[in-house]
Amino acid sequence: MTRSSQSQKSGDNSTNTQITTQNNYGLTYDEVRQAALDVFKANFYDLHALAKEVAEDRARAITEETLERIFENNQEAVSNFSDPDIAAALLEAQKSYARSGDEEAKNILVELLAQRTQSRAREPKNILLNEAIRKIELLGPDEIELIGILHVVIRMPFQDGNPKKICDSLTKTCDWVSAALPIHEIDEKISILEYTGVLNVRAGTRKPFHEGLYLSAPNTLTKGISTQIFDISNISNDMKNTLWFPYAEEGDQERFAVKPESIDQLPQSGWSDKQVQELRRLNKEAKMNISEVQELLVSRVPNYEKVANFRDNGKIKSVEFSPVGVLIAEAIPAPDPREGA
């Protein structure tokens, strides 16, 4: 493999260095690293000595971290740096981190670059990744933190499952979000994120979380049916396993919940129409209403009320991420609220 380096004067009297690769395969870490740093030095601002040294140190750091990440996960992708679009994305990231020096911004840029280098294709995701890399320069530490928090609370899942499972899943998410609250001047920060194109503030609003959960899990948010009210002692174990839907506490043998579709199978097991209708009535009465769902979450998820007030008020209840914003948000370390959903 051979490379040639050409220099030309641009209109603003700066020098642009172009690296031409004649073989797309076999690029080494050192070759890509040095080529990337040469391009940065030739295309960044002409700063005084001290600022220039800091900028080059930062460019070196993000370049090395990106290449180490790629070599670790997919060495073949390194050859994609010979693609001008990918090389330009790396230069954008170098410039961004060289100016800000923000570690969190660097981590996001490395993640976005690692994704961008996987393919040369001029496809929608790669175009969006290019734009996401450019956007990072417009985001300060406070805006990055807010993006991560909003991404978590907006994706809080309307999970189907028994009340215990729902509450256990929400507890992890609410604890993480609560630790970052309160956020000051949030409307102003949202306006900045809207200006940068990371998110939009739509005309409508999303439902309060407990209402959305109530609508999405109508069959499992139940207080259960007491075995003292409806005798199940004569039900076979096979049928009991079909009917039983674990209630809020593990091992609770005093109350049970019923899958509605399972009730339809009871006549095949010798149940009379009267018994089936009675079970349907009791099961319907056991369903939690919206207020009871809210009370369940407040009582069983320690930080739920605090997080719900944050999520369901002000501009936040109308926020949605742009496609570019989603890519940036997904590059920010945070718990996935969908885990276990």
Secondary structure, DSSP 4 states (H G I P E B T S, - for coil): --EEEEEEE-TTS-EEEEEEES-SS---HHHHHHHHHHHHHHHS----HHHHHHHHHHHHHHHHHHHHHHHHH-GGGGGGGGSHHHHHHHHHHHHHHHHH--HHHHHHHHHHHHHHTT-----HHHHHHHHHHHHGGG--HHHHHHHHHHHHHHT-----S-HHHHHHHHHHHHHHHHHT---TTHHHHHHHHHHHTSEEE-SS-PPPHHHHHHHH-TTT-B--EETTTS--TTS-HHHHHHHEE--SSTT--SEEEE-HHHHTTGGGGT--HHHHHHHHHHHHHHB--HHHHHHHHHHHSTTHHHHHHHHTSGGGGGEEE-HHHHHHHHTS----TTTT-
